[in-house]
Amino acid sequence: MTAREHRRKSKRYAVRWKAAVVFDKMYGKPILHTQTQDLSVDGTAMVTDYEDLTGNMVTLLLAQPGPQEGNAPKMLKIRARVVSTSQSQAHKGYRHGLSFVRAPGDGLDILGDLLAAAEAARAEAAQSAAAPAVQSAPAAAPTPAEPATSATPAAGLSRLAQLKQMALAKQTEEKKPDPQEEINTRVSKAIEKAYWFLKEFNEQLNVVEPPYPKEYALVGAPGFSGLVWKGGHADMRTRELNPTTKAWEMASLYFKLDAGKELRVVRETPLHEKFNQTLVEYKIEFTTKEERNDRGALARTTFIIPCKIEARLQLLGNFETGKLLLKTQNIERFGTMTYELSTEAITDEALDELTGFILGETSRLGPLLLKGV
């Protein structure tokens, strides 16, 4: 069934009901105050200055006609889609055909009752008007009466009624999402997902204590080999966005690798200073044994280094940019690295790839990585 056939399956009435058209927020159009050109339980038509609205989804607020208590007309709230647009021949502007869309709590059932009552009143009025005319002038054709609903639309709305209509229209508008709230939600959910994954991952590793396949290389010195996982823990941190809302801000993993042996590295003076600085920078534990010459000056230093590594991974949320920062220290190699990630990158596949990176099975972050910072 075409849209045109659907719109015509129910009888339309040439009634003029005041209406407010509330466009869905995505269309960026203000509330439109107009009136119906015709009306049925399936749709309506109205004239506006907009040239083409075909496809737009709207919420239609119809003011029920006739006298009502307090002079404040009741409103029917109906969802509709604009299905046609054409140049109006009778009015300045464009005529738009609207097809009603069923929605919970809409006013379509009430509309059907109102139109049926209006049709019954119109038929009764037509019979009453035609009877005298037939008695006094039987040869003359009766003059058709105007539909009762067309002759008795809601009179000019009172100020209070107009305000009520405008208030209802404003309340009906889709609430525009707060961009910052969206960022907060995306960042928080990504951090939370990563934390629970890392926590479970760490708990299993603490039981299995698998060997680490790669060697950690030290420039000018033997590498750390034969390493085994020797315990770790996951941690998290939240931040208070407002008195009632908290967001996940950080997920981290700390762990140790241990080969159960020591390295001894000798450095002549003054080369020992640079090597000492490297060990401190990488947070490698060590002790030293100094040797002095006959004059008492430092000649060389022996560095005694347990083959132990302390590593750290932190995933931090940036609530200003909506991005994530991944910071690593002594993971897969000595040193620190920082990467910028998208919240959308925190997927099961990407986190699985991250575990391979942590365990030294791969040197790439795969789908997790957008770019290095």
C-alpha positions, 0 to 999 in steps of 0.5 A: 500500500502506498502512502497516498492509498494509506492516507485515503483509506479513512474519511477526511473532514474539512475541519480547521483545528488549531495545531502546533507542529513540534519538529524532532530536534534533528531538523532544527526547526522552531515550533510551528503554529498553524491549523489543519486543512482536513483531518482523519484518523489516519492523517491531516493536511496543513499549509506552511511557509516551508517548501519541502518537509517530506520525510520529517517526523513531527509531534502534532498538538491538536486543540479540540474545538468547541466550548470547554471548561475554563476556555482552555482547549484540551490537546491531542498529542499525535506523532506523524510523518510528512509524506507529501509536499505541494504548492498550495493553490488556495493559500500562500505557501505549501500544503503538506500531507501528514500520515499519523504514526501510532505511539503509546499514549497518543490521542488517535482513539480520542480523535476518532471519537471526536470525528465520529461525533462531529460527523453525526452532528453535521448529519443531524444539522444537515437534516434539520436545515433541509426539512423546512426547505423541502416543505416550503419549496419542494422543487428546490434542491436543499443547500448543503450545510457546512460541517459543524466542526468547520463552522464551530472551530475553537475561537481565538485562544485565550492567553492562558490557553496559548501559554498552555499550548506553547508549554505543552509543545516545549515539553514535547520537544525532544531533549537535546543531548548534552554533548558533555554528558555524552562524552562523560558517558562514553569515557566512563563506560570505556574505562569501566569495561577495560577495568573489569577486563584487566581485573579478571585477566590479572586474577587468572595470571596470578594463578597460572604464573606463565613464563614471559617469552621475550627478553628485556634488552638493556643497551650495553648489558645482558638482557633480562631473560627467563622471566615469569609472571610473579603477581599483579593487581588491577586498580581503578579511580572514579571522579565526581561529576556532580553531587549525584554522579560519578564517572570512571576516570582510570583503570590500571594494571601493575605487575611483576616479572621475575627470572630468579637470578642476578646480573652483574654489570661493570662500568668504568668511571664516568660511564657508570653515571649514565648507566645508573641514570638508565636503571633509575629511569626504568625503575629497575632495582639494583645495588652497587659495589664501588672500586677505587684507585690508589689515590682514592678516586672512584675507578669503576662500579659494579651494578648488581641487578636482580632480574626483576621488572615492575611494569605498569599500564594505565588507561586514563579518561580525558573528559575534555576531548572524549579520548583515552590515554594509554600509558605504559611503563616497562611493558613488552620492553623497558621504557615508557610509552603513551598512546591516544585511543578512541573510546570506541576502540575499547572492544573485546577484540582490542582488549584481547590484543592488549593482553598479548601485548602485556604478555610479550606475545606481540609488539603491536596494539592492533585495533586498540591503537589510533595513534601515538602521542 
